[in-house]
Structures are given as C-alpha cells and as structure tokens.
C-alpha cells in the first residue's frame, strides 16, 4: 500500500511540474529553481515499470523542454537520457 501511495505522490508531483512549466510567467523561476538533480530524478522515474509514472515523467520532460535551450541542455546533460541505457 505504501508503494502505491508513493508512486501516486510522485506522479502528482510530476503533473504539477508539467502544469507549472506550461505557464510562461513560471519560466524564469523554474529555470532558476530546478537543478541538475531534479532532471536526473525525473529521468530516473521514467524508467520505473509503472505506466502512469512513465507518462507523467515524459510529460514533465516535454513541458520542461518547451522552456527553451537552458532546460533542454539540462535534460540532455543527464547521463543515459539520450541514447542507449
């Protein structure tokens, strides 16, 4: 039961990040606030065998990439994010 609750919370947090990234006025705050460790965590969550969590992670990465070059570079800097695992 605790694992399901944790996965649901992670999924909800990713959905919040996605929603925040879709609002243009949040761009600067997100770029300043999210460090490389955040991007690494989102990418690692996309590897968990839970469909809802995978979709939420990919959505978050997509909307963060829409913030521009800096965010794209942060995503690309995550080891094993692009290419083979």
N, C-alpha and C positions, 0 to 999 in steps of 0.2 A: 504494500500500500504506500509506503514512504517513497519508493522509487517512482511510482506513478505520479505522486504529488510533486516530486522534484522535477520530473520531466514536464509536467503541466506548467509549473512555475517558470522553467527555462523557456518553454515555448511562449508563454505570455510575455516574458521579458523581451524576447526577440521580436515579437509583434509590436511591442512598444517602441523599440529601436526603429523598426521599419516605419511606424507611423510618424515618429519624430523626424526621421530623415526625409519624409515627403513634404514637410513644411519648410519652405525656403528660408524663413527667418531663423530656423534652428541650425542652419548650415554651419555658421561660424562656431557656435557653441559646441556642436558635435565634433567638428574637426579639432577644436582645442581640447576637448574632454576625452575623446577616445584615443587611447594609446595602442601601441602595437599588441599588447597583451589582450586587449579586447577583441581585436581582429583575429588573433590566434585562437581565442576561445570560441568565437563564432564558427570559424572553420572547423575546429575540432568537434563541435556539436553537430555539424553536418555529416560527420562520419558515424554517428550513433545509429543503431538499427531501430529507429523509431520514425515512421513516415511523417508524422506531424512535426517533429523536431527538425527533420531534414528540410522540409518545406519552409518552416519558419526561419531556419538558418540561411537558406538560399535567398529567401525574400529579403532578409536583413542585409545580406551581402549585396544584393541587387540594388536596393534603395540607397545603401551607403555609397555604392559605386557611382550613383547618379549625382553625388555631391561634388564630383569633379576629380581632377588629376591627383590631388593630395590623397584623397581617400582611396582611389584606385591603386596608387603606389603603396599605400599601407596594406591593402589586401594582397597585392602581388608580392609583397615582402614576406608574407607568411610562408614558412617552409612547407613545401609539398602542396601549396594551394593551387598552383598551376603546374600541370604536367602529371607525371605518374607518382603514385604513392610509394 
